[in-house]
Amino acid sequence: MYTYYLLDHEYMENEEDLTGAFGHLLVYNPGSEEVELKGTIFFEDHEPAAFTHLAPPRMTSESNYRDWPVEPDVRFALMVESERPVICQSTVGWNNAKNNYRPGAPTKIEPEVRECAKSYMAIDRLATDWYLVDNVIIDTERMWVRESEWVVLLNPGDQPARAAMSLQWGQGDEHQEEEHQVDVPARRIKCVYMDDFAPHRFYGVHITSDQPVAVHKLRAVYWTDRPVLMAFWSVPGVPGPLA
């Protein structure tokens, strides 16, 4: 059995400002036979849900939030299981038209319709050792952008996980390290808002866990003078041990 983890998914429809977000699962099946995939959706605060997807041979197929048992205003992760090797990728989009892509769709917070999108490859194994490289918080009046970050941990197992998140920055006499404990319940995801304690400079993150987990990093970039998303990206963590 082959297993793939895609931690950065969101389904959102905001009635107040007409913003929206949704995701797609893309599966390339390079084999000569159709493959039935078993999908599991992990949430922050309730038990997982399930879906299936048929991946035709020698092509890329797509599944999205309309095919999954999810409600608006939820963040979640996917686990995809396959009896044959496939390649899984997720694409997630934000827009200012409440997920309405028809011509003439209404907007509220900006004069014209607009979207931002991010895409990432699946993680193919769990680990108790993880690394995140490109990390920085920006929140200053001296710049016209503001950047916020989250770390997402998925614990698909039946035992709760306790993770130690070590933040490391500076060199020489200025080197500093801070450790923060993160508890991830069984069969849940945990989204950690890094702005609450991360330094406002580049820093590295090393995460160790007493249970196998998957780790993913998110960053959102905003204009400082209005609460509108400018860009965002999504990067799977690097599992250890390092060779």
C-alpha beads as a LAMMPS data file, in Angstrom:
LAMMPS data file: protein, C-alpha beads

243 atoms
242 bonds

1 atom types
1 bond types

-500.0 500.0 xlo xhi
-500.0 500.0 ylo yhi
-500.0 500.0 zlo zhi

Masses

1 110.0

Atoms # bond

1 1 1 0.000 0.000 0.000
2 1 1 1.248 3.466 -0.925
3 1 1 0.239 6.403 1.275
4 1 1 0.385 10.128 0.523
5 1 1 -0.224 13.084 2.867
6 1 1 -1.400 16.551 1.786
7 1 1 -1.713 18.811 4.823
8 1 1 -2.706 22.204 3.440
9 1 1 -6.400 22.282 2.542
10 1 1 -9.084 24.831 3.308
11 1 1 -12.712 25.340 2.319
12 1 1 -13.998 28.832 3.098
13 1 1 -16.899 31.031 1.960
14 1 1 -17.157 34.344 3.810
15 1 1 -20.561 35.960 3.471
16 1 1 -19.361 39.249 4.967
17 1 1 -16.465 40.128 2.654
18 1 1 -17.153 37.586 -0.156
19 1 1 -13.748 35.927 0.106
20 1 1 -13.447 32.220 -0.549
21 1 1 -10.939 29.367 -0.630
22 1 1 -11.013 25.782 -1.863
23 1 1 -8.681 23.007 -2.925
24 1 1 -8.089 20.351 -5.554
25 1 1 -6.422 16.949 -5.417
26 1 1 -4.534 16.016 -8.606
27 1 1 -3.493 12.406 -9.161
28 1 1 -1.299 11.195 -12.015
29 1 1 -1.594 7.457 -12.541
30 1 1 1.283 6.376 -14.829
31 1 1 0.180 2.738 -14.827
32 1 1 -1.870 0.796 -17.356
33 1 1 -4.851 0.088 -15.061
34 1 1 -7.389 2.201 -13.212
35 1 1 -6.637 2.634 -9.513
36 1 1 -9.211 3.180 -6.763
37 1 1 -7.863 5.562 -4.136
38 1 1 -9.061 5.704 -0.559
39 1 1 -9.057 9.216 0.877
40 1 1 -9.234 10.189 4.548
41 1 1 -9.903 13.772 5.646
42 1 1 -8.408 14.867 8.982
43 1 1 -9.802 17.884 10.832
44 1 1 -8.751 19.970 13.816
45 1 1 -11.675 19.210 16.101
46 1 1 -13.638 16.144 14.984
47 1 1 -13.214 12.622 13.671
48 1 1 -11.990 11.980 10.120
49 1 1 -14.231 11.550 7.081
50 1 1 -13.700 9.378 4.005
51 1 1 -14.006 9.578 0.220
52 1 1 -12.883 7.553 -2.791
53 1 1 -11.423 8.584 -6.131
54 1 1 -10.891 6.562 -9.309
55 1 1 -7.624 7.415 -11.071
56 1 1 -7.750 6.391 -14.775
57 1 1 -4.551 5.001 -16.339
58 1 1 -1.897 7.144 -17.998
59 1 1 -3.447 10.508 -17.175
60 1 1 -4.019 13.089 -14.442
61 1 1 -7.418 13.122 -12.750
62 1 1 -8.899 15.703 -10.404
63 1 1 -11.029 15.671 -7.279
64 1 1 -12.047 18.697 -5.200
65 1 1 -13.977 19.980 -2.207
66 1 1 -17.313 19.395 -3.967
67 1 1 -16.537 15.663 -3.967
68 1 1 -15.534 15.525 -0.292
69 1 1 -17.638 15.523 2.918
70 1 1 -16.517 18.969 4.096
71 1 1 -18.451 22.057 5.174
72 1 1 -17.393 25.704 4.715
73 1 1 -14.987 27.388 7.126
74 1 1 -12.807 24.365 7.814
75 1 1 -9.113 23.564 7.526
76 1 1 -8.154 19.941 6.901
77 1 1 -5.549 17.491 5.613
78 1 1 -5.837 14.563 3.209
79 1 1 -4.375 11.076 3.402
80 1 1 -4.560 9.158 0.109
81 1 1 -3.975 5.400 -0.002
82 1 1 -3.352 3.443 -3.200
83 1 1 -2.487 -0.151 -4.029
84 1 1 -0.261 1.106 -6.863
85 1 1 2.188 4.004 -6.975
86 1 1 0.711 7.317 -8.118
87 1 1 1.815 10.948 -7.909
88 1 1 -0.346 13.259 -5.782
89 1 1 -0.381 17.042 -5.767
90 1 1 -2.736 19.601 -4.230
91 1 1 -3.627 23.073 -5.446
92 1 1 -5.429 25.516 -3.160
93 1 1 -6.880 28.858 -4.262
94 1 1 -8.050 32.014 -2.499
95 1 1 -10.357 34.488 -4.235
96 1 1 -12.347 37.647 -3.506
97 1 1 -15.602 36.431 -5.099
98 1 1 -16.666 33.687 -2.635
99 1 1 -15.575 30.904 -5.006
100 1 1 -17.704 32.301 -7.847
101 1 1 -15.676 32.169 -11.074
102 1 1 -18.452 33.181 -13.460
103 1 1 -18.062 36.452 -15.419
104 1 1 -19.563 39.362 -13.496
105 1 1 -19.134 37.729 -10.074
106 1 1 -19.617 40.325 -7.313
107 1 1 -16.756 41.462 -5.069
108 1 1 -16.668 43.629 -1.975
109 1 1 -13.155 44.216 -0.638
110 1 1 -11.577 44.998 -4.030
111 1 1 -12.970 46.550 -7.222
112 1 1 -12.024 43.622 -9.475
113 1 1 -12.122 39.840 -9.116
114 1 1 -8.793 38.268 -8.199
115 1 1 -7.318 35.016 -6.961
116 1 1 -4.119 33.685 -5.409
117 1 1 -3.144 30.041 -5.758
118 1 1 -0.557 27.674 -4.287
119 1 1 0.390 24.119 -5.178
120 1 1 2.546 21.476 -3.512
121 1 1 3.536 17.823 -3.799
122 1 1 2.427 15.169 -1.318
123 1 1 4.505 13.894 1.586
124 1 1 5.035 10.142 1.179
125 1 1 5.980 9.087 4.716
126 1 1 5.530 9.901 8.377
127 1 1 8.480 10.619 10.655
128 1 1 9.350 11.665 14.197
129 1 1 11.939 14.175 12.967
130 1 1 11.129 17.183 10.736
131 1 1 12.853 20.318 9.435
132 1 1 11.496 23.638 8.062
133 1 1 13.918 26.007 6.347
134 1 1 12.362 29.230 4.962
135 1 1 10.717 30.827 7.985
136 1 1 10.226 34.540 8.717
137 1 1 7.578 36.788 10.273
138 1 1 7.250 40.331 8.888
139 1 1 5.123 42.893 10.737
140 1 1 6.607 46.383 10.653
141 1 1 5.544 49.853 9.518
142 1 1 8.827 50.137 7.598
143 1 1 7.559 47.715 4.914
144 1 1 4.440 47.602 2.730
145 1 1 3.949 43.862 3.209
146 1 1 2.996 41.820 6.249
147 1 1 3.789 38.087 6.387
148 1 1 2.251 35.513 8.735
149 1 1 3.088 31.825 9.113
150 1 1 1.550 28.579 10.323
151 1 1 2.964 25.119 10.905
152 1 1 0.543 22.224 10.363
153 1 1 1.098 18.863 12.030
154 1 1 -0.917 15.773 11.098
155 1 1 -1.194 12.843 13.489
156 1 1 -3.094 10.080 11.627
157 1 1 -2.388 7.501 14.331
158 1 1 -4.515 6.293 17.224
159 1 1 -2.237 7.702 19.945
160 1 1 -1.820 11.401 20.833
161 1 1 1.474 12.945 19.789
162 1 1 3.628 15.383 21.741
163 1 1 6.027 17.361 19.576
164 1 1 8.919 19.628 20.548
165 1 1 9.301 22.560 18.142
166 1 1 12.776 24.110 18.311
167 1 1 13.222 27.555 16.711
168 1 1 16.833 28.474 15.946
169 1 1 18.285 31.763 14.685
170 1 1 21.340 34.014 14.838
171 1 1 24.983 33.078 14.622
172 1 1 27.927 33.205 16.961
173 1 1 27.258 35.041 20.206
174 1 1 23.834 36.062 18.882
175 1 1 22.604 32.486 18.375
176 1 1 19.328 31.729 20.124
177 1 1 17.015 28.747 20.438
178 1 1 13.481 28.456 21.797
179 1 1 11.498 25.261 22.297
180 1 1 7.707 25.061 22.276
181 1 1 5.592 21.998 23.059
182 1 1 2.787 21.081 20.667
183 1 1 0.184 18.418 21.470
184 1 1 -1.563 16.820 18.494
185 1 1 -4.547 14.590 19.359
186 1 1 -4.943 11.246 17.630
187 1 1 -6.495 11.416 14.139
188 1 1 -6.295 15.225 14.075
189 1 1 -4.352 18.117 12.594
190 1 1 -2.874 20.941 14.627
191 1 1 -2.337 24.402 13.144
192 1 1 0.264 26.442 15.040
193 1 1 0.179 30.227 14.461
194 1 1 3.861 31.122 14.446
195 1 1 3.359 34.904 14.724
196 1 1 2.603 34.450 18.422
197 1 1 6.179 33.530 19.328
198 1 1 8.526 33.329 16.311
199 1 1 11.284 35.941 15.853
200 1 1 10.871 38.617 13.199
201 1 1 13.919 37.377 11.271
202 1 1 14.868 34.241 9.346
203 1 1 14.838 31.173 11.565
204 1 1 15.029 27.397 11.215
205 1 1 12.636 24.911 12.786
206 1 1 13.429 21.394 13.990
207 1 1 10.464 19.318 15.196
208 1 1 10.749 16.044 17.075
209 1 1 7.705 13.973 18.022
210 1 1 7.045 10.908 20.172
211 1 1 4.662 9.613 17.467
212 1 1 5.064 9.534 13.655
213 1 1 3.550 12.694 12.150
214 1 1 3.659 14.765 8.965
215 1 1 4.638 18.462 8.982
216 1 1 3.874 21.288 6.566
217 1 1 4.576 25.036 6.469
218 1 1 2.204 27.831 5.316
219 1 1 2.871 31.534 4.726
220 1 1 0.436 34.320 3.814
221 1 1 1.481 37.749 2.523
222 1 1 -0.793 40.795 2.950
223 1 1 -0.633 44.477 2.145
224 1 1 -0.086 46.410 5.357
225 1 1 -2.791 48.958 4.586
226 1 1 -5.659 46.534 3.944
227 1 1 -6.593 42.992 5.036
228 1 1 -6.364 41.477 1.568
229 1 1 -4.243 38.501 0.618
230 1 1 -1.438 39.371 -1.793
231 1 1 0.188 35.943 -2.125
232 1 1 0.667 32.733 -0.210
233 1 1 2.657 29.533 -0.446
234 1 1 2.812 26.067 0.950
235 1 1 5.874 23.870 1.564
236 1 1 6.045 20.285 2.899
237 1 1 8.569 19.763 5.665
238 1 1 11.770 17.739 5.218
239 1 1 11.643 14.451 7.165
240 1 1 14.604 13.120 9.088
241 1 1 16.865 11.564 9.848
242 1 1 19.057 13.474 7.433
243 1 1 21.542 11.387 5.490

Bonds

1 1 1 2
2 1 2 3
3 1 3 4
4 1 4 5
5 1 5 6
6 1 6 7
7 1 7 8
8 1 8 9
9 1 9 10
10 1 10 11
11 1 11 12
12 1 12 13
13 1 13 14
14 1 14 15
15 1 15 16
16 1 16 17
17 1 17 18
18 1 18 19
19 1 19 20
20 1 20 21
21 1 21 22
22 1 22 23
23 1 23 24
24 1 24 25
25 1 25 26
26 1 26 27
27 1 27 28
28 1 28 29
29 1 29 30
30 1 30 31
31 1 31 32
32 1 32 33
33 1 33 34
34 1 34 35
35 1 35 36
36 1 36 37
37 1 37 38
38 1 38 39
39 1 39 40
40 1 40 41
41 1 41 42
42 1 42 43
43 1 43 44
44 1 44 45
45 1 45 46
46 1 46 47
47 1 47 48
48 1 48 49
49 1 49 50
50 1 50 51
51 1 51 52
52 1 52 53
53 1 53 54
54 1 54 55
55 1 55 56
56 1 56 57
57 1 57 58
58 1 58 59
59 1 59 60
60 1 60 61
61 1 61 62
62 1 62 63
63 1 63 64
64 1 64 65
65 1 65 66
66 1 66 67
67 1 67 68
68 1 68 69
69 1 69 70
70 1 70 71
71 1 71 72
72 1 72 73
73 1 73 74
74 1 74 75
75 1 75 76
76 1 76 77
77 1 77 78
78 1 78 79
79 1 79 80
80 1 80 81
81 1 81 82
82 1 82 83
83 1 83 84
84 1 84 85
85 1 85 86
86 1 86 87
87 1 87 88
88 1 88 89
89 1 89 90
90 1 90 91
91 1 91 92
92 1 92 93
93 1 93 94
94 1 94 95
95 1 95 96
96 1 96 97
97 1 97 98
98 1 98 99
99 1 99 100
100 1 100 101
101 1 101 102
102 1 102 103
103 1 103 104
104 1 104 105
105 1 105 106
106 1 106 107
107 1 107 108
108 1 108 109
109 1 109 110
110 1 110 111
111 1 111 112
112 1 112 113
113 1 113 114
114 1 114 115
115 1 115 116
116 1 116 117
117 1 117 118
118 1 118 119
119 1 119 120
120 1 120 121
121 1 121 122
122 1 122 123
123 1 123 124
124 1 124 125
125 1 125 126
126 1 126 127
127 1 127 128
128 1 128 129
129 1 129 130
130 1 130 131
131 1 131 132
132 1 132 133
133 1 133 134
134 1 134 135
135 1 135 136
136 1 136 137
137 1 137 138
138 1 138 139
139 1 139 140
140 1 140 141
141 1 141 142
142 1 142 143
143 1 143 144
144 1 144 145
145 1 145 146
146 1 146 147
147 1 147 148
148 1 148 149
149 1 149 150
150 1 150 151
151 1 151 152
152 1 152 153
153 1 153 154
154 1 154 155
155 1 155 156
156 1 156 157
157 1 157 158
158 1 158 159
159 1 159 160
160 1 160 161
161 1 161 162
162 1 162 163
163 1 163 164
164 1 164 165
165 1 165 166
166 1 166 167
167 1 167 168
168 1 168 169
169 1 169 170
170 1 170 171
171 1 171 172
172 1 172 173
173 1 173 174
174 1 174 175
175 1 175 176
176 1 176 177
177 1 177 178
178 1 178 179
179 1 179 180
180 1 180 181
181 1 181 182
182 1 182 183
183 1 183 184
184 1 184 185
185 1 185 186
186 1 186 187
187 1 187 188
188 1 188 189
189 1 189 190
190 1 190 191
191 1 191 192
192 1 192 193
193 1 193 194
194 1 194 195
195 1 195 196
196 1 196 197
197 1 197 198
198 1 198 199
199 1 199 200
200 1 200 201
201 1 201 202
202 1 202 203
203 1 203 204
204 1 204 205
205 1 205 206
206 1 206 207
207 1 207 208
208 1 208 209
209 1 209 210
210 1 210 211
211 1 211 212
212 1 212 213
213 1 213 214
214 1 214 215
215 1 215 216
216 1 216 217
217 1 217 218
218 1 218 219
219 1 219 220
220 1 220 221
221 1 221 222
222 1 222 223
223 1 223 224
224 1 224 225
225 1 225 226
226 1 226 227
227 1 227 228
228 1 228 229
229 1 229 230
230 1 230 231
231 1 231 232
232 1 232 233
233 1 233 234
234 1 234 235
235 1 235 236
236 1 236 237
237 1 237 238
238 1 238 239
239 1 239 240
240 1 240 241
241 1 241 242
242 1 242 243
